[in-house]
């Protein structure tokens, strides 16, 4: 079964929603913070993988989204994980994910 752009956009929307849910919880204990970071890393990897398989036609509908940065984040987390700090993961979750979620939601609503 092949997955199309709409399926991938829905995957991105689901993962961005999970990121925002995680970010809204107070997980201040050190052990919880590690679990939170690992969950965020995995969700960013999922978003990056789905993004890497979107067609140019779909990504061109969201020209302000930094597609290359999203794809590179996945690659860095999967292959260069030792170069990414927890603060960088949190920064992506706080600043980039909400913007991406909004853009994807807009495209899906227009479809």
C-alpha positions in Angstrom: 0.0 0.0 0.0 1.4 3.3 -1.0 0.9 6.4 1.1 0.2 9.7 -0.5 0.8 13.2 0.6 -2.5 13.5 2.5 -1.5 10.5 4.6 1.9 12.0 5.3 0.4 15.4 6.2 -1.9 13.7 8.6 1.1 11.9 10.1 2.8 15.2 10.5 -0.3 16.8 12.0 -0.6 13.9 14.5 3.0 14.0 15.5 3.0 17.8 15.9 -0.1 17.5 18.1 1.8 14.9 20.3 4.8 17.3 20.5 2.5 20.1 21.8 0.9 17.8 24.3 4.2 16.7 25.6 5.4 20.3 25.8 2.3 21.4 27.8 3.0 18.9 30.6 5.2 19.7 33.5 7.8 17.0 33.6 10.3 18.6 35.9 11.9 15.5 37.5 15.1 14.6 35.8 14.0 11.1 34.8 10.8 12.5 33.3 12.8 15.1 31.4 14.9 12.4 29.7 11.8 10.5 28.7 10.3 13.8 27.4 13.3 14.5 25.3 13.5 11.0 23.8 9.8 11.2 23.0 10.3 14.6 21.3 13.3 13.3 19.4 11.3 10.4 18.0 8.4 12.6 17.0 10.7 15.0 15.2 12.2 12.0 13.4 8.7 10.9 12.3 7.9 14.4 11.1 11.2 14.6 9.2 10.6 11.2 7.5 7.1 12.1 6.5 8.4 15.5 5.3 11.1 13.9 3.2 8.5 12.0 1.2 6.1 14.8 0.4 5.9 15.9 -3.2 7.2 19.2 -4.4 3.6 20.1 -5.3 2.6 19.8 -1.7 5.6 21.5 -0.1 5.3 24.4 -2.5 1.9 25.2 -1.0 3.7 26.0 2.3 6.7 28.1 1.1 7.5 29.6 4.5 8.1 26.2 6.0 11.8 25.3 6.3 11.5 21.9 4.7 15.3 21.3 4.4 15.8 22.1 8.1 13.0 19.6 9.1 14.5 16.9 6.9 18.0 17.6 8.3 16.7 17.5 11.9 15.6 13.9 11.3 18.9 12.9 9.8 20.8 14.6 12.6 18.7 12.9 15.3 19.0 9.5 13.6 22.7 9.5 12.6 24.4 12.4 14.4 22.4 12.2 17.6 25.5 13.1 19.7 25.6 16.5 18.1 22.1 17.5 19.1 21.5 18.9 22.6 18.4 18.7 24.7 18.0 22.4 24.4 18.0 22.2 20.6 15.3 19.6 20.7 13.2 21.7 23.0 13.8 24.8 20.8 12.5 22.9 17.7 9.5 21.7 19.7 8.7 25.3 21.0 9.4 27.3 17.9 9.3 25.2 14.7 6.6 22.6 15.4 3.7 25.0 16.1 4.4 26.9 12.8 4.6 23.6 10.9 1.4 22.3 12.5 -0.4 25.5 11.5 0.8 25.3 7.9 -0.1 21.6 7.5 -3.5 22.2 9.1 -4.2 25.0 6.6 -3.3 22.9 3.6 -5.4 20.0 4.9 -8.4 22.3 5.4 -8.1 23.6 1.8 -7.9 20.0 0.4 
